[in-house]
């Protein structure tokens, strides 16, 4: 009987140590759905930003790292206020850790904005977003990185400034003809 009690106690301790199990497939589907939901908020900056954790970081192409709610709001406000701005993305895959508290989504995006001449320019690219489950059980973005498929367009060629010097005046007088030495 004493061995039986020890065996039950050992089994209880072992099962308590294993913790709760996570249905990874269910969490993966939930993360994909959440990413799709987020992609529909690009015209509402407050709703869009609500998906980021307070200490999140954004890694935009060709720009410095942006960390924290205020810095992300500033960067995203500048981006979304560009004339002709539009952004669409679609997650193609997601994964979640076995513990169910960390996951990522990855996919492709298309962003459009007007160039200096007012002509719409479209950038296509890919992204990876890291999500972390918060203490309240909600998924929030902690890391967001994206980059274009094509290199950025080359800068416009530099135009040489026009010289302010006037061309030398032509003389209308004839030069004396050199003499022949004889």
Backbone as JSON, one array per atom type, in Angstrom:
{
  "sequence": "XXXXXXXXXXXXXXXXXXXXXXXXXXXXXXXXXXXXXXXXXXXXXXXXXXXXXXXXXXXXXXXXXXXXXXXXXXXXXXXXXXXXXXXXXXXXXXXXXXXXXXXXXXXXXXXXXXXXXXXXXXXXXXXXXXXXXXXXXXXXXXXXXXXXXXXXXXXXXXXXXXXXXXXXXXXXXXXXXXXXXX",
  "N": [[0.81, -1.17, 0.0], [1.92, 1.23, 0.77], [3.82, 1.62, -1.25], [2.12, 2.05, -3.37], [0.92, 4.53, -2.74], [3.17, 6.17, -2.87], [3.7, 5.88, -5.57], [1.38, 7.04, -6.73], [1.7, 9.64, -5.77], [4.11, 10.36, -7.02], [3.3, 10.23, -9.73], [1.35, 12.25, -9.77], [2.91, 14.49, -9.19], [4.61, 14.49, -11.39], [2.78, 14.88, -13.53], [1.78, 17.39, -12.87], [4.04, 18.94, -13.23], [4.33, 18.94, -15.96], [2.59, 20.8, -16.97], [0.04, 22.71, -18.72], [-1.31, 21.58, -21.79], [-1.05, 22.79, -25.14], [-3.14, 23.41, -27.87], [-1.71, 23.47, -30.66], [-2.32, 23.63, -33.4], [-4.86, 24.8, -33.37], [-4.23, 27.29, -32.2], [-2.52, 28.27, -34.18], [-4.29, 28.59, -36.32], [-5.92, 30.53, -35.17], [-4.12, 32.65, -35.0], [-3.57, 33.17, -37.72], [-6.11, 34.06, -38.48], [-6.31, 36.34, -36.89], [-4.24, 37.89, -37.97], [-5.29, 38.32, -40.54], [-7.54, 39.82, -39.84], [-6.29, 42.07, -38.74], [-5.1, 43.1, -41.05], [-7.16, 44.41, -42.25], [-7.41, 46.88, -41.12], [-6.01, 49.1, -42.0], [-6.79, 51.68, -42.68], [-7.58, 52.91, -40.41], [-5.86, 54.32, -38.09], [-5.68, 54.15, -35.25], [-6.97, 51.73, -34.64], [-5.37, 50.01, -36.15], [-2.86, 50.31, -34.84], [-3.5, 49.19, -32.4], [-2.94, 46.51, -32.43], [-0.3, 46.15, -31.85], [2.11, 45.39, -29.31], [3.0, 47.25, -26.35], [5.76, 47.58, -26.2], [6.68, 46.98, -28.71], [8.57, 46.48, -31.8], [9.32, 47.87, -34.98], [10.62, 47.17, -38.13], [11.28, 48.83, -40.68], [12.01, 48.89, -44.19], [14.93, 50.49, -45.3], [14.82, 52.42, -43.34], [15.3, 53.61, -39.96], [15.19, 51.43, -37.06], [12.18, 51.23, -35.23], [10.84, 51.6, -32.08], [8.44, 51.03, -29.55], [5.25, 52.36, -28.53], [4.67, 55.18, -29.05], [6.67, 55.95, -30.89], [6.18, 54.15, -32.98], [3.58, 54.9, -33.68], [4.11, 57.51, -34.64], [5.81, 56.96, -36.88], [4.1, 55.33, -38.45], [1.94, 57.06, -38.85], [3.13, 59.02, -40.44], [3.71, 57.44, -42.68], [1.15, 56.49, -43.52], [-0.05, 58.87, -44.19], [0.94, 59.65, -46.59], [0.38, 60.84, -49.89], [-1.96, 59.03, -51.83], [-1.6, 56.64, -50.46], [-1.89, 53.2, -49.82], [-2.33, 49.98, -48.42], [-2.02, 46.53, -48.46], [-2.03, 43.2, -47.23], [-1.27, 39.71, -46.93], [-1.27, 36.83, -45.05], [0.62, 33.92, -45.48], [1.51, 31.82, -44.06], [1.74, 30.49, -40.72], [2.98, 29.91, -37.43], [3.15, 28.42, -34.18], [4.55, 28.32, -30.95], [5.22, 25.37, -28.95], [4.46, 25.85, -26.35], [2.52, 27.69, -26.7], [2.61, 30.46, -26.4], [4.06, 32.1, -28.03], [4.36, 33.12, -31.38], [4.36, 33.3, -35.02], [3.6, 35.08, -38.05], [3.75, 35.06, -41.6], [4.08, 36.42, -44.86], [2.97, 38.1, -47.85], [3.03, 41.48, -49.12], [1.53, 44.5, -50.46], [2.15, 47.76, -51.21], [1.09, 51.01, -51.97], [1.83, 54.28, -53.06], [1.92, 57.73, -53.96], [4.35, 59.08, -56.2], [6.77, 61.8, -56.42], [5.83, 63.19, -58.6], [3.18, 62.71, -58.48], [2.31, 60.34, -59.48], [1.06, 57.06, -59.05], [2.96, 54.65, -57.32], [3.87, 51.31, -56.9], [4.85, 49.0, -54.44], [5.95, 45.77, -53.93], [6.31, 43.13, -51.6], [7.63, 41.16, -48.83], [6.9, 39.85, -45.53], [7.52, 39.29, -42.01], [6.01, 38.68, -39.0], [6.2, 38.73, -35.55], [4.39, 37.4, -32.93], [3.21, 37.69, -29.59], [1.71, 36.15, -26.84], [-0.12, 37.92, -24.53], [-0.37, 38.71, -20.97], [-3.08, 38.83, -20.49], [-4.09, 37.02, -22.24], [-4.4, 37.82, -24.88], [-3.16, 37.99, -28.25], [-0.41, 39.89, -29.32], [1.49, 41.98, -31.52], [4.98, 41.85, -31.48], [7.35, 42.1, -32.88], [7.93, 43.38, -36.07], [8.71, 43.02, -39.32], [9.5, 44.0, -42.62], [10.17, 43.91, -46.14], [10.97, 44.99, -49.47], [10.47, 43.23, -52.58], [11.87, 43.98, -54.85], [14.79, 45.96, -55.59], [15.12, 49.34, -54.36], [14.14, 52.12, -56.48], [16.65, 53.66, -58.55], [18.32, 56.66, -57.51], [17.39, 59.87, -58.78], [19.28, 61.17, -61.5], [21.92, 63.4, -60.78], [21.74, 66.76, -61.59], [23.91, 68.85, -63.19], [24.78, 71.96, -61.89], [24.03, 75.0, -63.55], [26.54, 77.02, -64.94], [27.51, 80.15, -63.65], [29.14, 81.86, -64.84], [29.78, 84.0, -67.49], [30.1, 83.38, -70.95], [33.24, 83.89, -72.57], [33.69, 86.96, -74.26], [33.69, 87.33, -77.77], [36.23, 88.52, -79.76], [36.17, 91.06, -82.14], [38.13, 92.19, -83.51], [40.94, 91.86, -85.72], [43.67, 89.76, -85.4], [47.09, 90.58, -85.5], [48.99, 89.36, -88.19], [51.49, 86.99, -87.91], [54.89, 87.78, -88.67], [56.92, 86.71, -91.33], [60.0, 85.26, -91.1], [62.88, 85.84, -92.57]],
  "CA": [[0.0, 0.0, 0.0], [2.8, 2.37, 0.87], [4.39, 1.81, -2.58], [1.04, 2.56, -4.19], [0.79, 5.94, -2.41], [4.33, 6.82, -3.45], [3.53, 5.87, -7.02], [0.38, 8.06, -7.04], [2.3, 10.94, -5.5], [5.08, 10.6, -8.09], [2.53, 10.48, -10.95], [0.72, 13.56, -9.63], [3.97, 15.49, -9.29], [5.06, 14.49, -12.77], [1.77, 15.48, -14.39], [1.71, 18.82, -12.55], [5.23, 19.54, -13.8], [4.21, 19.03, -17.41], [1.81, 21.99, -17.3], [-1.08, 22.51, -19.61], [-0.91, 21.4, -23.19], [-1.62, 23.77, -26.05], [-3.55, 22.92, -29.17], [-0.91, 24.31, -31.55], [-3.06, 23.85, -34.66], [-5.93, 25.76, -33.07], [-3.59, 28.59, -32.0], [-2.02, 28.67, -35.49], [-5.47, 29.09, -37.07], [-6.34, 31.79, -34.55], [-3.14, 33.66, -35.36], [-3.83, 33.52, -39.12], [-7.35, 34.84, -38.5], [-5.99, 37.63, -36.29], [-3.44, 38.62, -38.96], [-6.24, 38.76, -41.58], [-8.34, 40.89, -39.22], [-5.41, 43.24, -38.64], [-4.86, 43.63, -42.4], [-8.32, 45.2, -42.67], [-7.47, 48.1, -40.31], [-4.98, 50.05, -42.46], [-7.31, 53.04, -42.83], [-7.9, 53.4, -39.06], [-4.56, 54.24, -37.43], [-5.82, 53.69, -33.86], [-7.28, 50.29, -34.67], [-4.16, 49.38, -36.66], [-1.84, 50.31, -33.79], [-3.95, 48.4, -31.25], [-2.42, 45.15, -32.56], [1.08, 46.14, -31.39], [2.41, 45.45, -27.88], [3.53, 48.57, -25.98], [7.21, 47.62, -26.43], [6.94, 46.38, -30.02], [9.55, 47.1, -32.7], [9.04, 47.78, -36.41], [11.87, 47.23, -38.89], [10.95, 49.16, -42.06], [13.12, 48.91, -45.14], [15.54, 51.78, -45.57], [14.55, 53.37, -42.26], [15.8, 53.09, -38.68], [14.34, 50.64, -36.18], [11.23, 52.02, -34.46], [10.41, 50.82, -30.93], [7.54, 51.67, -28.6], [3.97, 52.83, -29.07], [4.71, 56.54, -29.59], [7.53, 55.97, -32.08], [5.48, 53.42, -34.05], [2.48, 55.78, -34.1], [4.69, 58.59, -35.44], [6.26, 56.41, -38.16], [2.95, 54.86, -39.23], [1.16, 58.23, -39.25], [3.82, 59.61, -41.6], [3.56, 56.54, -43.82], [-0.24, 56.43, -44.0], [-0.5, 60.18, -44.69], [1.5, 59.91, -47.92], [-0.67, 60.86, -50.91], [-2.18, 57.79, -52.56], [-1.2, 55.49, -49.66], [-2.77, 52.03, -49.65], [-1.55, 48.84, -47.98], [-2.71, 45.25, -48.33], [-1.14, 42.07, -47.03], [-1.91, 38.42, -46.74], [-0.41, 35.83, -44.43], [0.64, 32.63, -46.18], [1.78, 30.77, -43.09], [1.87, 30.86, -39.31], [3.38, 28.83, -36.54], [3.02, 28.76, -32.77], [5.41, 27.48, -30.1], [4.53, 24.3, -28.24], [3.89, 26.42, -25.13], [1.36, 28.48, -27.11], [2.7, 31.87, -26.02], [4.85, 32.82, -29.03], [4.07, 32.66, -32.73], [4.69, 34.25, -36.09], [2.91, 35.01, -39.34], [4.6, 35.51, -42.7], [3.32, 36.49, -46.1], [3.36, 39.11, -48.82], [2.28, 42.73, -49.02], [1.59, 45.45, -51.56], [1.95, 49.12, -50.74], [1.05, 52.0, -53.04], [1.88, 55.69, -52.69], [2.25, 58.56, -55.11], [5.71, 59.61, -56.26], [6.83, 63.26, -56.39], [5.04, 63.72, -59.71], [1.78, 62.36, -58.26], [2.01, 59.07, -60.14], [1.08, 55.95, -58.09], [4.04, 53.67, -57.4], [3.53, 50.14, -56.1], [5.94, 48.18, -53.94], [5.54, 44.43, -53.48], [7.34, 42.58, -50.75], [7.28, 40.08, -47.91], [6.99, 40.26, -44.13], [7.44, 38.33, -40.91], [5.52, 39.34, -37.79], [6.27, 37.89, -34.36], [3.28, 37.66, -32.01], [3.39, 37.13, -28.25], [0.49, 36.15, -26.06], [0.01, 38.78, -23.37], [-0.86, 38.12, -19.71], [-4.54, 38.75, -20.56], [-4.44, 36.0, -23.22], [-4.47, 38.37, -26.24], [-1.95, 38.03, -29.06], [0.02, 41.22, -29.76], [2.71, 42.01, -32.34], [6.16, 42.35, -30.77], [8.37, 42.41, -33.88], [7.29, 43.47, -37.39], [9.74, 43.34, -40.31], [9.05, 43.85, -44.0], [11.07, 44.47, -47.15], [10.51, 44.9, -50.85], [11.04, 42.18, -53.44], [12.78, 44.62, -55.81], [15.57, 47.04, -54.98], [14.49, 50.65, -54.57], [14.56, 52.74, -57.74], [17.87, 54.45, -58.4], [18.03, 58.09, -57.34], [17.41, 60.65, -60.03], [20.64, 61.65, -61.76], [22.19, 64.77, -60.35], [21.86, 67.7, -62.69], [25.0, 69.79, -62.91], [24.28, 73.33, -61.85], [24.49, 75.84, -64.66], [27.6, 77.93, -64.55], [27.08, 81.54, -63.62], [30.09, 82.63, -65.61], [29.39, 84.28, -68.88], [31.1, 82.93, -71.93], [34.1, 85.02, -72.94], [33.23, 87.69, -75.45], [34.56, 87.15, -78.94], [36.8, 89.76, -80.26], [35.89, 91.29, -83.56], [39.34, 92.71, -84.17], [41.81, 90.84, -86.3], [45.01, 89.69, -84.81], [48.13, 90.79, -86.51], [49.57, 88.17, -88.75], [52.92, 86.95, -87.6], [55.79, 88.02, -89.8], [57.81, 85.62, -91.75], [61.4, 85.61, -90.95], [63.43, 85.54, -93.83]],
  "C": [[0.87, 1.26, 0.0], [3.44, 2.66, -0.5], [3.36, 2.43, -3.52], [0.86, 4.06, -3.96], [1.96, 6.73, -3.01], [4.22, 6.91, -4.96], [2.51, 6.92, -7.45], [0.95, 9.46, -6.84], [3.31, 11.32, -6.59], [4.36, 10.93, -9.4], [1.88, 11.86, -10.91], [1.75, 14.68, -9.79], [4.45, 15.61, -10.73], [4.05, 15.17, -13.68], [1.62, 16.97, -14.11], [2.89, 19.56, -13.16], [5.14, 19.73, -15.3], [3.41, 20.25, -17.84], [0.67, 21.65, -18.24], [-0.58, 22.33, -21.04], [-1.65, 22.42, -24.05], [-1.99, 23.08, -27.35], [-2.89, 23.85, -30.2], [-1.66, 24.62, -32.84], [-4.17, 24.88, -34.47], [-5.35, 27.17, -32.91], [-3.04, 29.14, -33.32], [-3.16, 29.26, -36.32], [-5.94, 30.42, -36.5], [-5.4, 32.92, -34.93], [-3.31, 34.11, -36.82], [-5.08, 34.4, -39.22], [-7.09, 36.24, -37.94], [-5.18, 38.49, -37.26], [-4.34, 39.14, -40.08], [-7.1, 39.92, -41.07], [-7.54, 42.18, -39.16], [-5.21, 43.9, -40.0], [-6.02, 44.5, -42.9], [-8.4, 46.55, -41.94], [-6.55, 49.21, -40.81], [-5.49, 51.48, -42.63], [-7.7, 53.66, -41.49], [-6.64, 53.24, -38.21], [-4.67, 53.74, -35.99], [-6.09, 52.21, -33.79], [-6.03, 49.51, -35.12], [-3.1, 49.24, -35.56], [-2.23, 49.47, -32.58], [-3.45, 46.95, -31.3], [-0.97, 45.02, -32.07], [1.14, 46.12, -29.86], [3.05, 46.81, -27.59], [5.02, 48.69, -26.28], [7.61, 47.02, -27.78], [7.99, 47.16, -30.8], [9.12, 46.86, -34.15], [10.34, 48.02, -37.13], [11.56, 47.57, -40.35], [12.19, 49.22, -42.95], [13.62, 50.33, -45.35], [15.31, 52.83, -44.5], [15.09, 52.77, -40.96], [14.73, 52.27, -37.95], [13.46, 51.58, -35.37], [10.71, 51.15, -33.33], [9.52, 51.65, -30.01], [6.33, 52.28, -29.28], [4.04, 54.21, -29.72], [5.53, 56.61, -30.88], [6.86, 55.26, -33.25], [4.32, 54.26, -34.57], [3.0, 56.88, -35.02], [5.08, 58.08, -36.83], [5.08, 55.99, -39.04], [2.06, 56.02, -39.67], [1.79, 58.9, -40.46], [3.61, 58.75, -42.84], [2.14, 56.59, -44.38], [-0.75, 57.77, -44.51], [0.12, 60.53, -46.04], [0.35, 59.92, -48.93], [-0.75, 59.52, -51.65], [-1.85, 56.53, -51.78], [-2.3, 54.43, -49.59], [-1.86, 50.85, -49.29], [-2.46, 47.62, -47.86], [-1.66, 44.19, -48.04], [-1.95, 40.83, -46.75], [-0.91, 37.43, -46.18], [-0.52, 34.53, -45.22], [0.96, 31.48, -45.25], [1.87, 31.36, -41.69], [2.37, 29.66, -38.55], [3.31, 29.35, -35.12], [3.92, 27.8, -31.99], [4.57, 26.43, -29.38], [3.88, 24.82, -26.96], [2.68, 27.3, -25.43], [1.43, 29.95, -26.77], [3.49, 32.72, -27.02], [4.53, 32.24, -30.4], [4.5, 33.67, -33.76], [3.75, 34.03, -37.26], [3.88, 35.54, -40.38], [3.76, 35.51, -43.96], [3.86, 37.57, -47.01], [2.49, 40.35, -48.65], [2.4, 43.5, -50.32], [1.25, 46.82, -51.0], [2.0, 50.06, -51.93], [1.09, 53.39, -52.43], [2.27, 56.47, -53.93], [3.7, 59.03, -55.04], [5.64, 61.14, -56.28], [6.0, 63.9, -57.49], [3.55, 63.4, -59.57], [1.36, 61.06, -58.9], [2.08, 57.93, -59.1], [2.24, 54.99, -58.37], [3.69, 52.54, -56.45], [4.78, 49.36, -55.72], [5.35, 46.85, -53.47], [6.67, 43.86, -52.65], [6.83, 41.47, -49.85], [7.5, 40.57, -46.48], [7.02, 39.05, -43.21], [7.03, 39.15, -39.69], [5.57, 38.35, -36.64], [5.17, 38.36, -33.4], [3.6, 37.01, -30.66], [2.08, 37.23, -27.5], [0.74, 36.94, -24.78], [-0.59, 38.11, -22.12], [-2.39, 38.01, -19.7], [-5.02, 37.74, -21.6], [-4.54, 36.5, -24.66], [-3.12, 38.27, -26.93], [-1.68, 39.48, -29.44], [1.31, 41.09, -30.56], [3.85, 42.57, -31.5], [7.28, 42.74, -31.73], [7.69, 42.37, -35.25], [8.35, 43.92, -38.39], [9.19, 43.09, -41.71], [10.09, 44.46, -44.93], [10.58, 44.15, -48.54], [11.2, 43.76, -51.59], [12.08, 42.75, -54.39], [13.6, 45.68, -55.1], [14.85, 48.37, -55.21], [14.95, 51.24, -55.89], [15.81, 53.57, -57.52], [17.5, 55.92, -58.22], [18.11, 58.8, -58.68], [18.83, 61.16, -60.24], [20.78, 63.1, -61.33], [22.38, 65.65, -61.58], [22.93, 68.7, -62.3], [24.44, 71.2, -62.9], [24.84, 74.13, -63.03], [25.5, 76.83, -64.13], [27.08, 79.36, -64.6], [28.05, 82.43, -64.39], [29.57, 82.85, -67.01], [30.5, 83.77, -69.79], [31.95, 84.13, -72.31], [33.6, 85.66, -74.23], [34.22, 87.44, -76.58], [35.02, 88.5, -79.43], [36.49, 89.88, -81.75], [37.12, 91.83, -84.28], [40.18, 91.56, -84.68], [43.13, 90.89, -85.59], [46.02, 89.97, -85.9], [48.71, 89.46, -86.95], [51.02, 88.12, -88.41], [53.76, 87.15, -88.85], [56.6, 86.8, -90.09], [59.21, 86.1, -91.57], [62.14, 85.13, -92.19], [64.77, 85.27, -93.99]]
}
